[in-house]
């Protein structure tokens, strides 16, 4: 018969065991800290991400998410590739150009599957088709994604580039040029410039989408490093699970999404303008190929079409059959 251990020894062992269990539980429950770097300053398109934070969707997946405003898709892609951000939200085409040059990044979910790129002017300018641009003055920012695809829009629709007068300016200059009448239209995102001009003037703005006239490139993409896909695929899956739910919830309740954004960043803009921005974003969440699918799931045909346009009109060294090189649906719920 074994000897009984002293009570003090038993208690010591129990306390040690409890300490180990508590430490293990703490480690297991510790949330992964992650940074989501946006493509630009806050506007309505970003509302779902804040809704996901506000509703605890990312926290439920064990992610402590910090959302940071961006300064352009190019910078966001660079920062994500360098590991400064865990996840980037950027224009897919911009990411492809960087990846072709060696940046170790890949898209794992695309929110804007129909391009937000558009030609925007006051409704009374009657610019409804590319042919209506003949004789008009259009302002753009040299070198940006809009101006790179502008020649494609004109060529596909049989409009001579020389028949449209082009002037240059940054984002505020473009808005002011349209508002003051110095330009008939600008090149910009339908969910960014359009609501801001309408807010400033109270006049309706018509946006002619590139995607409606043969130039559709998938746009708002969640990107990660290829290393993260190998070393921590579970984090990517958990993030996308929360993001997918957040986008669906924002689509169902736009006001709640905008309110969540303003709660985190009260200076993001006027509530009505942000709501208008998200409202015009919703129709861009799917194409005919992805209709009926959950948010972020993207049809390879839309990726291939984007690569074809980038190769044909932007001089990017890619082929349509390389979709899997730059995008995967494998980590989506």
C-alpha positions as CSV (number, residue, x, y, z in Angstrom):
1,X,0.0,0.0,0.0
2,X,1.5,3.4,-1.0
3,X,2.1,6.0,1.5
4,X,-0.2,9.0,1.7
5,X,1.3,12.2,0.5
6,X,1.2,15.2,2.9
7,X,-1.7,17.5,2.3
8,X,0.7,20.4,1.7
9,X,2.4,18.5,-1.2
10,X,-1.0,17.7,-2.8
11,X,-2.1,21.3,-2.6
12,X,1.2,22.5,-4.1
13,X,0.7,20.1,-7.1
14,X,-2.9,21.3,-7.5
15,X,-1.9,24.9,-7.5
16,X,0.9,24.3,-10.0
17,X,-1.5,22.4,-12.3
18,X,-4.1,25.1,-12.1
19,X,-1.5,27.7,-12.9
20,X,-0.4,25.8,-16.0
21,X,-4.0,25.4,-17.1
22,X,-4.7,29.1,-16.6
23,X,-1.6,30.0,-18.6
24,X,-2.5,27.6,-21.4
25,X,-6.1,29.0,-21.5
26,X,-4.7,32.6,-21.7
27,X,-2.4,31.7,-24.6
28,X,-5.2,29.9,-26.4
29,X,-7.6,32.8,-26.0
30,X,-5.1,35.6,-26.9
31,X,-6.3,37.3,-30.0
32,X,-4.1,37.7,-33.0
33,X,-3.3,41.3,-33.6
34,X,-3.7,42.3,-37.3
35,X,-3.6,45.5,-39.3
36,X,-5.9,46.1,-42.3
37,X,-4.5,48.9,-44.4
38,X,-7.1,50.5,-46.7
39,X,-6.6,51.8,-50.2
40,X,-7.5,55.4,-49.3
41,X,-8.9,57.8,-46.7
42,X,-12.2,56.6,-45.3
43,X,-15.2,56.7,-47.5
44,X,-18.4,54.7,-47.8
45,X,-16.8,51.7,-49.5
46,X,-15.0,50.9,-46.2
47,X,-18.1,50.9,-44.0
48,X,-18.4,47.0,-43.9
49,X,-15.0,46.7,-42.3
50,X,-15.9,49.0,-39.4
51,X,-19.2,47.2,-39.0
52,X,-17.3,43.9,-38.6
53,X,-15.2,45.5,-35.8
54,X,-18.3,47.1,-34.1
55,X,-20.3,43.8,-34.2
56,X,-17.3,41.8,-32.9
57,X,-17.1,39.6,-36.0
58,X,-13.3,39.8,-36.1
59,X,-13.1,39.4,-32.3
60,X,-15.2,36.3,-32.5
61,X,-12.6,34.9,-34.9
62,X,-9.8,35.6,-32.4
63,X,-8.6,38.7,-34.3
64,X,-7.9,42.1,-32.8
65,X,-8.2,44.2,-35.9
66,X,-6.8,47.7,-36.4
67,X,-8.0,49.5,-39.5
68,X,-5.6,52.1,-40.9
69,X,-6.4,54.6,-43.7
70,X,-4.4,54.4,-46.8
71,X,-2.8,56.8,-49.3
72,X,-3.4,54.9,-52.5
73,X,-3.4,51.3,-53.6
74,X,0.2,51.4,-54.7
75,X,1.4,52.3,-51.2
76,X,-1.0,49.7,-49.7
77,X,0.4,46.9,-51.8
78,X,4.0,47.9,-51.0
79,X,3.3,48.1,-47.3
80,X,1.5,44.7,-47.3
81,X,4.3,43.1,-49.3
82,X,6.8,44.5,-46.8
83,X,4.9,43.1,-43.8
84,X,3.9,46.5,-42.4
85,X,0.2,45.5,-42.8
86,X,-1.2,42.0,-42.2
87,X,-4.0,42.5,-44.8
88,X,-4.2,45.1,-47.5
89,X,-7.3,46.4,-49.3
90,X,-6.3,47.6,-52.7
91,X,-7.1,47.8,-56.4
92,X,-6.5,44.3,-57.8
93,X,-4.9,45.6,-61.0
94,X,-2.4,47.6,-59.0
95,X,-1.5,44.5,-57.0
96,X,-1.0,42.5,-60.2
97,X,1.4,45.0,-61.5
98,X,3.4,44.8,-58.3
99,X,3.3,41.0,-58.3
100,X,4.6,40.8,-61.8
101,X,7.6,42.8,-60.7
102,X,8.3,40.4,-57.8
103,X,6.1,41.6,-54.9
104,X,5.2,38.5,-52.9
105,X,1.5,39.2,-52.7
106,X,-1.8,37.5,-53.7
107,X,-5.5,38.4,-53.5
108,X,-7.7,36.1,-51.4
109,X,-11.1,37.8,-51.7
110,X,-12.5,40.6,-53.9
111,X,-15.2,42.9,-52.7
112,X,-15.7,45.1,-55.8
113,X,-16.1,42.7,-58.7
114,X,-17.5,45.4,-60.9
115,X,-15.2,48.3,-61.4
116,X,-16.1,51.6,-59.6
117,X,-14.2,53.5,-62.3
118,X,-16.3,56.0,-64.1
119,X,-16.7,59.2,-66.1
120,X,-18.6,61.6,-63.8
121,X,-20.2,64.9,-64.7
122,X,-23.4,66.8,-63.8
123,X,-26.5,65.0,-65.2
124,X,-27.4,67.9,-67.4
125,X,-24.1,67.4,-69.4
126,X,-25.8,64.3,-70.9
127,X,-22.8,62.1,-70.9
128,X,-24.4,58.7,-71.0
129,X,-22.2,56.7,-73.4
130,X,-18.5,57.1,-74.5
131,X,-19.6,58.7,-77.8
132,X,-21.2,61.5,-75.8
133,X,-17.6,62.5,-74.8
134,X,-16.8,63.9,-78.2
135,X,-16.0,67.6,-77.9
136,X,-16.1,67.5,-74.1
137,X,-13.3,68.4,-71.6
138,X,-12.4,65.6,-69.2
139,X,-10.0,66.0,-66.2
140,X,-7.8,63.1,-64.9
141,X,-4.7,62.5,-62.8
142,X,-1.8,61.3,-65.0
143,X,-0.5,57.8,-64.3
144,X,-3.4,56.8,-62.0
145,X,-5.5,53.6,-62.7
146,X,-8.3,55.6,-64.4
147,X,-6.0,57.3,-66.9
148,X,-4.3,54.0,-67.7
149,X,-7.6,52.4,-68.7
150,X,-9.1,55.5,-70.3
151,X,-7.6,54.7,-73.8
152,X,-9.2,51.3,-73.6
153,X,-12.7,52.8,-72.9
154,X,-12.4,55.0,-75.9
155,X,-10.9,52.5,-78.3
156,X,-13.4,49.7,-77.5
157,X,-16.2,52.1,-78.0
158,X,-14.9,53.7,-81.3
159,X,-14.1,57.1,-79.9
160,X,-11.0,59.0,-81.2
161,X,-8.8,60.1,-78.3
162,X,-8.2,63.4,-80.1
163,X,-11.9,64.2,-80.0
164,X,-11.8,64.6,-76.3
165,X,-9.9,67.4,-74.6
166,X,-7.9,66.1,-71.6
167,X,-6.7,68.3,-68.7
168,X,-4.8,67.2,-65.5
169,X,-5.3,67.6,-61.8
170,X,-5.3,65.8,-58.4
171,X,-8.5,64.6,-56.7
172,X,-9.6,68.0,-55.2
173,X,-8.7,69.8,-58.4
174,X,-10.8,67.3,-60.4
175,X,-13.8,67.9,-58.3
176,X,-13.4,71.7,-58.4
177,X,-13.0,71.7,-62.1
178,X,-16.3,69.9,-62.6
179,X,-18.0,72.1,-60.0
180,X,-16.7,75.3,-61.6
181,X,-17.4,74.2,-65.1
182,X,-13.8,74.1,-66.2
183,X,-14.3,70.4,-67.1
184,X,-17.4,68.6,-68.3
185,X,-16.4,65.4,-66.4
186,X,-13.7,63.7,-64.4
187,X,-12.3,60.2,-64.1
188,X,-13.0,58.8,-60.7
189,X,-14.6,56.2,-58.6
190,X,-18.4,56.3,-58.5
191,X,-18.5,55.8,-54.8
192,X,-16.0,58.5,-54.0
193,X,-16.1,61.6,-56.2
194,X,-19.8,61.4,-57.1
195,X,-21.2,61.7,-53.6
196,X,-18.7,64.5,-52.7
197,X,-19.7,66.6,-55.7
198,X,-23.4,66.1,-55.0
199,X,-22.8,67.0,-51.3
200,X,-21.0,70.2,-52.3
201,X,-23.4,71.4,-55.0
202,X,-26.8,69.7,-54.3
203,X,-26.9,68.9,-58.1
204,X,-27.2,65.3,-59.4
205,X,-24.1,63.7,-60.9
206,X,-24.3,61.0,-63.5
207,X,-21.5,58.4,-63.5
208,X,-20.8,56.4,-66.6
209,X,-19.2,53.2,-65.4
210,X,-16.2,51.8,-67.4
211,X,-17.6,48.3,-66.6
212,X,-20.8,49.0,-68.5
213,X,-18.9,49.8,-71.7
214,X,-16.5,46.9,-72.0
215,X,-13.7,47.8,-69.5
216,X,-14.5,45.9,-66.3
217,X,-11.6,45.2,-64.0
218,X,-12.2,43.7,-60.6
219,X,-11.1,46.2,-58.0
220,X,-11.3,46.2,-54.2
221,X,-9.2,43.1,-53.2
222,X,-8.0,41.8,-49.9
223,X,-4.4,41.0,-50.3
224,X,-1.8,39.1,-48.2
225,X,1.8,38.0,-48.6
226,X,2.4,34.5,-50.0
227,X,4.4,33.8,-46.9
228,X,1.3,34.4,-44.7
229,X,-0.6,31.9,-46.8
230,X,2.0,29.3,-46.0
231,X,2.8,30.1,-42.3
232,X,-0.6,31.1,-41.0
233,X,-3.4,30.1,-43.4
234,X,-5.8,29.8,-40.4
235,X,-5.5,33.5,-39.7
236,X,-6.4,34.3,-43.3
237,X,-9.4,32.0,-43.2
238,X,-10.7,33.5,-39.9
239,X,-10.2,37.0,-41.3
240,X,-12.1,36.2,-44.5
241,X,-14.9,34.5,-42.5
242,X,-15.5,37.7,-40.5
243,X,-15.1,40.0,-43.6
244,X,-17.6,38.0,-45.6
245,X,-20.2,38.3,-42.9
246,X,-19.4,42.0,-42.4
247,X,-20.0,42.7,-46.1
248,X,-23.2,40.7,-46.1
249,X,-24.4,42.6,-43.0
250,X,-23.5,46.0,-44.5
251,X,-25.4,45.1,-47.6
252,X,-28.5,44.2,-45.5
253,X,-28.2,47.2,-43.2
254,X,-26.3,50.1,-44.8
255,X,-27.1,52.6,-42.1
256,X,-25.6,50.4,-39.4
257,X,-22.4,50.1,-41.4
258,X,-22.0,53.8,-41.8
259,X,-22.8,54.4,-38.1
260,X,-20.2,51.9,-37.1
261,X,-17.6,53.8,-39.3
262,X,-18.5,57.1,-37.7
263,X,-18.3,55.7,-34.2
264,X,-14.7,54.7,-34.8
265,X,-13.8,57.8,-37.0
266,X,-16.2,60.7,-36.5
267,X,-14.3,62.7,-39.0
268,X,-14.8,60.2,-41.8
269,X,-17.4,62.4,-43.4
270,X,-21.0,63.4,-43.4
271,X,-23.4,60.5,-42.6
272,X,-25.6,61.2,-45.7
273,X,-22.6,61.3,-48.0
274,X,-21.1,58.1,-46.6
275,X,-24.4,56.4,-46.9
276,X,-24.8,57.5,-50.5
277,X,-21.2,56.2,-51.1
278,X,-21.9,52.7,-49.7
279,X,-25.3,52.6,-51.5
280,X,-23.7,53.0,-54.9
281,X,-21.1,50.5,-54.0
282,X,-23.5,47.6,-53.3
283,X,-24.3,47.0,-57.0
284,X,-20.6,46.5,-57.6
285,X,-20.3,43.5,-55.2
286,X,-21.1,40.9,-57.9
287,X,-20.9,40.4,-61.6
288,X,-23.2,38.1,-63.6
289,X,-20.6,35.3,-63.0
290,X,-20.7,35.6,-59.2
291,X,-24.4,36.4,-58.8
292,X,-25.9,34.3,-56.0
293,X,-22.5,33.6,-54.4
294,X,-21.4,34.9,-51.0
295,X,-19.5,38.3,-50.9
296,X,-15.8,38.2,-51.9
297,X,-16.1,34.9,-53.9
298,X,-14.9,35.8,-57.4
299,X,-15.3,33.9,-60.6
300,X,-12.1,33.0,-62.4
301,X,-13.6,34.4,-65.6
302,X,-13.7,37.9,-64.1
303,X,-10.0,37.5,-63.0
304,X,-9.1,36.4,-66.5
305,X,-11.0,39.3,-68.1
306,X,-9.1,41.7,-65.9
307,X,-5.8,40.2,-66.7
308,X,-6.6,40.4,-70.4
309,X,-7.4,44.1,-70.2
310,X,-4.3,44.8,-68.2
311,X,-2.2,43.0,-70.8
312,X,-3.8,44.6,-73.8
313,X,-4.2,48.2,-72.6
314,X,-1.9,48.7,-69.6
315,X,1.2,46.9,-70.9
316,X,1.3,44.4,-68.0
317,X,3.1,41.2,-68.8
318,X,0.3,38.7,-67.9
319,X,-1.9,36.2,-69.6
320,X,-5.6,35.5,-68.9
321,X,-4.8,31.9,-68.0
322,X,-2.7,33.1,-65.1
323,X,-5.6,33.8,-62.8
324,X,-4.4,31.3,-60.1
325,X,-1.1,33.1,-59.9
326,X,-2.7,36.3,-58.6
327,X,-6.0,35.2,-56.9
328,X,-7.5,32.3,-55.0
329,X,-10.9,31.5,-53.5
330,X,-9.4,28.7,-51.4
331,X,-9.4,30.6,-48.1
332,X,-12.9,31.9,-48.2
333,X,-15.6,30.3,-46.1
